Amino acid sequence: VIKDDHPVVAAVLDILRQHIEKLEKENCKLKERVLHVERQCGVRQWY
């Protein structure tokens, strides 16, 4: 039973890993956008 489940578990882990990578990329883009807006507004100049 465990051997039969193994490919399913691997597939789910792969999907989760891809989803996490996508979220990390989006997070980086959002951080860059926030920094850009703060620079334009002159907010948080200690960055």
C-alpha angles and dihedrals in degrees: 000000000000091000091053091050094049098083090049092052091047091050093050091048090050091051091049092048092051090047091051091050090051091050092048091053091049090048091054091050091050092050091051090049092049092050090048093051092046091052091049092049093043089237122148095007090179089078 
